[in-house]
Structure formats: C-alpha cells, structure tokens
C-alpha cells in the first residue's frame, strides 16, 4: 500500500509518498524559514499563507518524483497536532480532499509520535522496551515506549524546549534565525570550557524533567557583562555558543540514559529537529555505547519536520491498530503524547 503523508504543522510544507510504511518513493518539502528570518521567529499568519500557496505544488512534485498518479494512493495520513492552528488546518483540508476524492481511508497522526517514528522508518520491528527522547523547537520530553501506540511521559520541559532555548540564545548572541544551526556553526569555533553554564536541579516532579530558562538567563547576564566591558566580539560569541551547547547536550544526554536505566530499556529512540545537531549525535552515540544501549536516530534529512514520517506512522497505525479518522477530524494545536 502507498500512503500519502501531509505535514504542515509549522513552517515546512511537506508531502511524502511511502510504500508499506518503510520505503520513501517521493518527498517534496518547501520551508518558509526565509520569510520569517526578519522577525526572528515563525509568524503564524505568514506560515499559513505559504502552506496554502505550496501544498498543491508539493503534492504534484512528490507524485512526479515517485512516478505515480494520485489514484495509486491507498491511504492518506496527515498531521493534526500539535502545531500552529491555521497551518494544521491547511494540511487537514488537503488530506480530507484527497481522501474523499479517492474514497480511501484517512489517518490523523500525532506530530510528536511521528518524530520518533522517523528514527524507525525502514525498520521492520518496533523494539519491545525503549525510551523516546523528543527534542524540537517546541517540545522536549522523555517517554517510555510500550509498542507502537502506548506512551508514558516520564519527564518534560518545565519552560523552554531545547530548540526554543537555542533560538533565544542565538538571538542574544546576534547570530540570526533559526538559532539551532547558527549556534552549532558558531560553537565549532569556540571553547566549550570558556564559560561554565549549568542547568538547575528540579526539586519537584520527576528526575527526568528539564528546565532551560535558567541557562538562557545566565547567557543573557554573560552577554550584558561582555557588552559593558567591550568584550562582546566574535571570539566571545563562539565561546559562549560552545559552552551553552555543551551544557544543554550534557543535560539532555544524561537524563535520556538515566531514563533508559530506570526502565531497563535497551533502546533509545530520538526524534525532533534538534537531533540534526552533530555534536548532540556524537555525544548520544558515545554515551549509549558506554551504557550498552541501542541508539536509533533518523537521518539528518528526516530529523526536521517532514511528511515521510507522517506517512510511515500513518500506515502502521492503520495496518496494526486499524486506526481511521472521520472527515470531521480537526486540528489540535496543543496535542500532547497520548
């Protein structure tokens, strides 16, 4: 079966065609990031307008890449949350139109679950005991995975998500938007030991909750002091970026490995745009190797928002769990893991 996946939760318009939940036949993605850069972040109205303009192009482009016609599609999967309300509605409208026009089933896909599935795309078996780490611009969470659809949240951010913290620190350092790639590039020239940034011990909640607002404030104070003393130069920016990135990576990796040990999981599955960061990938690989954990991360091209992960998970939900959605399926901007 060929599944058509549609992803419009934020600032990427994407359409993918995946066969039997594993093989990508065609994938078209257009980002509206260049139109948001002057504002230093995603503007929902701009993102929504670009989805409207691009969704038909992406559909036609994905079909062309695959050498298929629309009638070859046997299932439609679409992200229905979490995300920007207007952006999600564009994808939902397109998906419903195709589903209704072809008389094929429709499946709603949770964007966060799809990010984890991106690391398993192409695999034939889901690990029986695993922990999932979701790290993106809007979400940071550790979840216990008990099969394809059973998730238990172990911990999550109390304030900023990792990607959000990267964006805010990049803005403080005047590195531009999006902040994740900017911090990573700048950190390559810096000394991660120049500034000692720490993350707080969280007294309430679970041992696997995160907090990144404190380290963001520490960077702000560091920048203000450097500006006051005239030390705010390129070298300083590189050292602060490297020190910040190092501190965040150490916190994320340590808690992910700890969660695996606590649940006796043998596999760590990571998804979300932040896993495109090469320093994070290296540190995860090192620590998982030391802890004798299997590490599953998506290719860099599938780390950020994409439609292949939506199509892949949608197929599995329909095949394994017999999931279908009515044409009344609507956007859930604040959807969590469930």
Secondary structure, 3 states (H helix, E strand, C coil): CEEEEEECCCCEEEEEEEECCCEEEEEEEEECHHHHHHHCCCCHHHHHHHHHHHHHHHHHHHHHHHCCCHHHCCEEEEEEECCCHHHHHHHHHHHHHHHHHHCCEEEEEEHHHHHHHHCCCCCCCCCCCEEEEEECCCCEEEEEECCCCCEEEEEEECCCCHHHHHHHHHHHCCCCCCHHHHHHHHHCCCCCCCCCCCCCCCCCCCCCCECCHHHHHHHHHHHHHHHHHCCCCHHHHHHHHHHHHHHHHHHHHHHHHHHHHHHCCCEEEEECHHHHCHHHHHHHHHHHHHCCCEEEECCHHHCCCCCHHHHHHHHHHHHHHCCCCCCCCCCCCCCCCC
